[in-house]
Amino acid sequence: MRYLTDRKRAEGLGSAKSGVHHHWSMIVSSVALLLLIPLFVFTFGPILGSDYAEVTAYFARPFPAIIAALTLIVGAKHFVGGFQVMIEDYMHGTPQKVTRIVMTCIAYAAVAVGLFALAKLAF
C-alpha cells in the first residue's frame, strides 16, 4: 500500500483552465435572466389569451419582441452552461461528449425555432 499526499494524487491531472470563465459566464447569464424573466412576464402576460391579430400587432412593436428574443437567447445559453456542468459531473468518456453535443444542438435549435416564430409574428 502506497501512502500518497494530496498533492501527489492530484499531480498530472492538471486544470482545464476554463473554470473561472465558465463560472463568470453562468453568473452573468443568471443576472441577465434575473432582469429578463420579470420583464418577459410583464410584457407577455397582458397579451396572453388575445387573438392572432392582437398578438402580431403587439409583437410588431420592438420592445416586447426584443425582450422575448433576449430571454430566449440568454435562457438557452444558461441552460447549455448548466447542463454542461451536470454532464461533466456525472458522465465520462464518449457518452459525455455525445450528450453535450446533442443537448447543445437541441438548445440552439429551440432558440432558432423560437426566433423564427418571433420574426414571423413581428413581420
Backbone bond lengths (Angstrom), bond angles and torsions (degrees), N, CA, C in turn:
res aa  C-N    CA-C-N  psi(-1)  N-CA   C-N-CA  omega(-1)  CA-C   N-CA-C  phi
1 M - - - 1.439 - - 1.525 109.12 -
2 R 1.309 115.17 130.77 1.461 120.06 -178.82 1.517 109.78 -100.53
3 Y 1.290 114.07 138.91 1.454 119.89 176.23 1.521 108.04 -100.79
4 L 1.327 115.98 114.67 1.455 120.82 -179.17 1.529 109.67 -114.88
5 T 1.294 114.29 142.78 1.460 118.93 174.24 1.524 108.54 -77.57
6 D 1.313 115.39 164.00 1.463 119.68 178.10 1.525 110.79 -59.26
7 R 1.292 116.25 -39.48 1.461 120.33 179.96 1.516 110.80 -63.14
8 K 1.301 117.14 -42.46 1.465 120.79 -178.09 1.536 110.71 -67.94
9 R 1.332 117.40 -36.27 1.461 120.09 177.89 1.522 111.40 -66.73
10 A 1.324 117.44 -34.43 1.459 121.40 -177.06 1.520 112.71 -87.53
11 E 1.316 117.46 -15.31 1.461 120.87 -176.90 1.529 110.69 -63.63
12 G 1.313 115.27 133.68 1.457 120.18 178.96 1.520 113.76 90.98
13 L 1.334 117.34 -16.25 1.457 119.25 178.64 1.523 110.50 -75.87
14 G 1.308 116.44 -32.63 1.459 121.19 173.50 1.511 113.53 72.40
15 S 1.286 113.22 -179.10 1.448 121.68 179.76 1.513 108.57 -122.04
16 A 1.311 116.36 145.47 1.465 120.10 178.38 1.523 110.46 -74.17
17 K 1.322 116.92 -16.36 1.462 123.70 178.83 1.538 112.98 60.78
18 S 1.318 117.50 22.28 1.462 119.60 178.11 1.521 111.63 -126.75
19 G 1.314 117.78 3.80 1.462 121.02 -176.15 1.512 113.57 -64.56
20 V 1.313 117.81 -42.54 1.466 120.80 -178.36 1.526 110.22 -67.40
21 H 1.321 116.37 -42.96 1.468 119.94 178.66 1.532 110.18 -62.14
22 H 1.314 117.03 -45.00 1.460 120.78 -179.26 1.529 110.64 -64.28
23 H 1.328 116.84 -41.44 1.457 120.73 179.08 1.526 110.94 -61.58
24 W 1.323 116.93 -46.70 1.462 119.90 -179.87 1.523 111.90 -67.35
25 S 1.316 116.63 -34.22 1.461 120.10 175.84 1.525 110.84 -61.83
26 M 1.328 116.19 -42.23 1.462 120.10 178.39 1.534 111.12 -68.26
27 I 1.330 117.82 -38.01 1.466 121.08 178.06 1.526 110.49 -63.67
28 V 1.326 116.48 -46.27 1.466 120.81 -178.41 1.527 110.64 -64.17
29 S 1.337 116.98 -43.86 1.464 118.83 179.73 1.534 110.79 -68.10
30 S 1.320 117.75 -32.23 1.473 120.28 176.47 1.525 111.07 -64.69
31 V 1.310 116.33 -44.88 1.470 119.81 179.30 1.528 110.16 -65.90
32 A 1.322 116.63 -40.19 1.465 119.72 177.93 1.526 110.56 -62.12
33 L 1.329 116.72 -42.92 1.460 119.68 178.24 1.523 111.88 -68.07
34 L 1.318 116.33 -31.58 1.455 120.42 177.08 1.532 110.78 -60.37
35 L 1.321 116.33 -32.72 1.467 120.65 177.30 1.533 111.92 -88.12
36 L 1.334 116.86 -37.65 1.462 120.70 -173.64 1.534 113.54 -74.50
37 I 1.317 117.93 -38.43 1.462 119.89 -175.89 1.533 111.91 -62.11
38 P 1.342 119.93 -48.42 1.475 117.25 176.30 1.534 112.55 -62.52
39 L 1.332 116.97 -38.61 1.469 119.13 177.04 1.523 110.71 -61.25
40 F 1.328 116.07 -42.59 1.461 120.09 179.15 1.529 110.98 -63.50
41 V 1.317 116.80 -43.73 1.466 120.21 -179.41 1.530 110.63 -63.55
42 F 1.333 116.75 -42.65 1.458 119.27 -178.63 1.526 113.27 -75.63
43 T 1.332 118.36 -22.24 1.463 118.89 175.40 1.522 111.74 -89.67
44 F 1.321 117.34 -30.38 1.461 120.89 -177.93 1.526 111.71 -86.11
45 G 1.314 117.40 -31.65 1.456 121.98 -176.06 1.520 115.32 -57.74
46 P 1.323 119.63 -47.73 1.467 119.41 -177.31 1.531 114.22 -63.42
47 I 1.299 117.93 -25.10 1.464 120.39 -176.60 1.528 111.74 -91.64
48 L 1.309 117.19 -7.91 1.458 122.06 -179.38 1.526 110.54 -61.47
49 G 1.308 116.63 128.23 1.459 121.80 178.92 1.519 113.99 89.25
50 S 1.311 117.45 0.35 1.467 120.52 179.17 1.525 109.90 -81.99
51 D 1.316 115.40 166.28 1.464 118.44 178.95 1.529 110.82 -80.07
52 Y 1.320 116.07 171.56 1.460 122.68 -172.29 1.530 112.36 -59.85
53 A 1.314 117.87 -40.66 1.465 121.54 -177.94 1.537 110.84 -63.36
54 E 1.314 116.66 -42.29 1.466 119.79 178.92 1.529 111.57 -66.94
55 V 1.328 115.89 -39.67 1.468 119.97 -179.52 1.527 110.59 -65.62
56 T 1.324 117.65 -43.84 1.474 119.69 178.90 1.525 110.87 -65.40
57 A 1.320 117.51 -38.01 1.467 120.11 177.39 1.532 110.52 -66.59
58 Y 1.321 116.69 -38.22 1.460 120.98 -179.39 1.522 111.58 -66.90
59 F 1.345 116.62 -46.34 1.458 119.67 -179.07 1.527 113.02 -80.88
60 A 1.310 118.47 -3.61 1.461 121.13 171.63 1.528 109.95 -75.58
61 R 1.332 116.58 -20.15 1.464 120.45 174.21 1.520 108.66 -73.99
62 P 1.331 118.20 143.99 1.467 119.85 -173.17 1.528 115.38 -68.36
63 F 1.325 118.76 -38.94 1.466 119.53 -174.04 1.529 113.29 -62.06
64 P 1.337 119.92 -52.22 1.468 118.40 179.39 1.532 112.97 -63.09
65 A 1.322 116.85 -36.52 1.463 119.93 -179.85 1.526 110.98 -67.31
66 I 1.319 117.61 -41.38 1.474 120.95 179.87 1.526 110.36 -67.84
67 I 1.316 117.57 -41.63 1.468 120.36 178.70 1.528 110.31 -62.60
68 A 1.317 117.55 -43.96 1.468 120.71 179.48 1.525 110.80 -64.12
69 A 1.328 117.50 -42.91 1.459 120.96 -179.46 1.534 111.30 -65.86
70 L 1.322 116.97 -44.92 1.464 119.76 178.68 1.528 112.00 -63.34
71 T 1.325 116.80 -38.37 1.459 120.20 178.31 1.526 110.50 -63.88
72 L 1.321 116.89 -41.65 1.469 120.65 177.14 1.525 111.46 -61.91
73 I 1.307 116.66 -48.55 1.465 121.17 -175.04 1.526 111.69 -67.45
74 V 1.320 116.87 -50.15 1.469 120.48 -178.04 1.529 110.73 -68.04
75 G 1.326 116.92 -37.66 1.464 120.21 177.46 1.519 112.07 -62.67
76 A 1.322 117.29 -41.26 1.468 120.41 178.52 1.519 111.08 -68.00
77 K 1.325 117.22 -40.38 1.465 119.48 178.57 1.527 110.62 -63.59
78 H 1.320 117.07 -41.09 1.459 120.90 178.38 1.532 110.68 -66.27
79 F 1.329 116.49 -39.87 1.470 120.99 177.53 1.524 111.17 -61.14
80 V 1.327 116.22 -45.68 1.466 120.16 -179.51 1.528 110.72 -63.27
81 G 1.321 117.60 -41.87 1.463 120.51 178.68 1.519 112.50 -64.38
82 G 1.319 117.16 -43.47 1.459 120.83 178.78 1.509 112.40 -67.98
83 F 1.312 115.94 -40.38 1.464 119.29 179.27 1.526 110.48 -67.52
84 Q 1.312 116.82 -35.43 1.468 120.93 178.15 1.527 110.32 -60.95
85 V 1.326 117.14 -43.65 1.461 120.58 178.77 1.529 110.42 -63.18
86 M 1.322 116.23 -43.62 1.457 119.87 -179.95 1.532 111.26 -62.90
87 I 1.305 117.19 -43.12 1.469 121.18 179.61 1.530 110.07 -65.46
88 E 1.325 117.73 -42.72 1.462 120.32 179.82 1.525 111.75 -63.49
89 D 1.332 116.96 -31.50 1.459 120.31 -179.24 1.525 112.89 -75.84
90 Y 1.333 117.90 -35.60 1.456 120.20 -169.21 1.525 115.37 -114.10
91 M 1.315 118.68 -8.01 1.470 120.46 179.43 1.520 109.05 -128.18
92 H 1.318 116.05 154.26 1.454 120.68 -179.79 1.519 109.99 -142.38
93 G 1.329 115.30 156.23 1.460 120.70 175.51 1.517 113.05 77.52
94 T 1.320 114.97 -149.16 1.462 121.48 -176.65 1.522 113.12 -62.74
95 P 1.349 120.14 -42.58 1.466 118.32 178.21 1.529 113.10 -58.08
96 Q 1.325 116.82 -33.53 1.463 120.44 177.77 1.522 110.19 -62.95
97 K 1.314 116.46 -47.70 1.468 120.06 -178.13 1.517 111.47 -64.78
98 V 1.328 116.56 -43.95 1.460 120.60 -178.62 1.524 110.61 -64.64
99 T 1.330 116.89 -43.92 1.465 120.65 -179.60 1.523 111.31 -64.40
100 R 1.323 117.42 -40.60 1.471 119.98 177.55 1.517 111.29 -62.28
101 I 1.319 116.81 -43.20 1.464 120.67 -179.82 1.529 110.46 -64.94
102 V 1.329 116.55 -46.21 1.467 120.53 -177.77 1.525 110.89 -63.54
103 M 1.332 117.76 -46.16 1.460 120.16 -178.10 1.530 111.91 -67.84
104 T 1.321 117.22 -35.19 1.462 119.94 175.97 1.518 110.51 -65.27
105 C 1.317 116.82 -43.00 1.469 120.48 178.42 1.525 111.36 -63.93
106 I 1.335 117.30 -41.51 1.464 120.87 178.67 1.522 110.60 -63.36
107 A 1.331 117.26 -43.72 1.468 120.41 -178.72 1.522 111.09 -63.90
108 Y 1.320 116.95 -45.79 1.458 118.76 -178.28 1.519 112.30 -74.03
109 A 1.321 117.83 -27.14 1.464 120.35 173.25 1.529 109.88 -67.44
110 A 1.324 116.91 -39.65 1.466 120.50 177.20 1.530 110.79 -63.53
111 V 1.330 116.78 -39.04 1.469 120.12 176.78 1.528 110.26 -64.57
112 A 1.323 116.59 -43.35 1.466 120.24 179.91 1.528 110.99 -61.53
113 V 1.327 117.06 -43.78 1.466 120.64 178.51 1.531 110.16 -64.86
114 G 1.342 117.11 -42.68 1.455 120.14 179.08 1.517 112.70 -63.51
115 L 1.325 117.07 -42.53 1.467 119.93 178.51 1.518 111.59 -68.21
116 F 1.326 116.65 -36.32 1.469 119.61 176.48 1.529 110.25 -63.48
117 A 1.332 116.87 -44.80 1.466 120.36 178.69 1.528 111.12 -63.06
118 L 1.320 115.68 -39.90 1.463 119.97 178.14 1.533 111.03 -64.80
119 A 1.319 116.48 -41.17 1.467 120.17 177.76 1.531 111.19 -65.44
120 K 1.331 116.84 -39.12 1.474 120.07 177.58 1.531 109.99 -63.61
121 L 1.326 116.78 -37.69 1.468 119.52 178.38 1.527 111.24 -69.27
122 A 1.331 115.77 -40.04 1.467 119.80 -174.21 1.526 112.68 -74.67
123 F 1.327 117.36 -27.33 1.474 117.94 -176.43 1.474 109.86 -112.67
